[in-house]
């Protein structure tokens, strides 16, 4: 069986999290998905490729399983991140358009969810927590930058077109103001659009690990897929030209975070 999490250790104070780039679905779970679910449309397509090599010595932690198996960026207790708004749960029953992803009668049960928490969700977060603590021991501080993407138009989740850069810090609770400001200023440069704590304020990962007072800072970056994909529909192809331009911008952003770390020790 393929490992549910891939870890690449580095000595930078920055840790990159990738909870939604995985496309592995065990055969018994895949057999329960309907034709719509089998598209795996709500993947953060090519995001680990987009960030690859931008910080030479960054630690990366990547879930290899798909979010339809279980969502590594949701509260294991099942509590909604956005009460009162359309969203998807710990084990989604629908895609981002509100359409069913499971065959009739095959939606995951409470027993299924408990098993997947133990087999997939918990190992991913155990690995992420270990790397955050290791990096913090090296530097006295760790900066978790959680890497995400989403289609720029999803009427079920939000109105209109999403900005290019969607920065989430749970209203400033998950990182130092210097980090928030650096990301916000950098994101708004070079003709890109950005918003801080708009529709996406940081998922469970950001909110769970971000404890600035202890030296662990967390920030979520939700990129509109129009910034790096040729199309936001099947086959979700990577656009080299768009991506190369974006990678230059992201590299500047990550290096600024890395440089800030020395001033953030509690």
LINRASUL-V39433 format. One record per backbone hydrogen bond with DSSP energy under -0.5 kcal/mol. CO is the residue of the C=O (numbers start at 1). NH is the residue of the N-H. If there is no record, write none. Layout:
CO&NH  CO&NH
This chain:
4&64  4&65  6&62  8&60  13&143  14&59  15&17  15&145  16&61  17&147  18&63  20&44  24&66  26&29  26&30  27&31  29&32  29&33  30&33  32&103  34&38  36&39  37&40  40&43  43&45  44&47  46&50  47&51  48&52  51&54  55&58  57&12  59&16  60&8  61&18  62&6  64&23  64&24  66&69  66&70  67&92  70&72  71&74  73&204  75&78  79&75  82&85  90&71  90&92  93&101  93&102  95&98  99&95  101&34  103&106  109&113  110&114  111&115  112&116  113&117  114&118  115&119  116&120  116&121  117&122  120&124  121&125  122&126  123&127  124&128  125&129  126&130  127&131  128&132  129&133  130&134  131&135  132&136  133&137  134&138  135&139  136&140  140&266  142&144  142&217  143&15  143&145  144&146  144&219  145&17  145&147  146&221  148&223  150&225  152&162  154&157  154&158  164&166  164&224  165&167  165&195  166&222  167&197  168&220  169&173  169&174  170&173  173&212  174&218  176&179  176&180  177&181  178&182  179&183  180&184  181&185  182&186  183&187  184&188  186&189  189&192  193&165  195&167  195&197  199&201  200&198  201&170  203&207  204&208  205&209  206&210  209&211  211&214  211&216  212&215  215&142  215&217  216&211  217&144  219&146  220&168  220&222  221&148  221&223  222&166  223&150  224&227  225&228  225&229  228&239  233&236  237&230  237&231  238&240  239&243  240&244  241&245  242&246  243&247  244&248  245&249  246&250  247&251  248&252  249&253  250&254  251&255  252&256  253&257  254&258  255&259  256&260  257&261  258&261  260&263  261&264
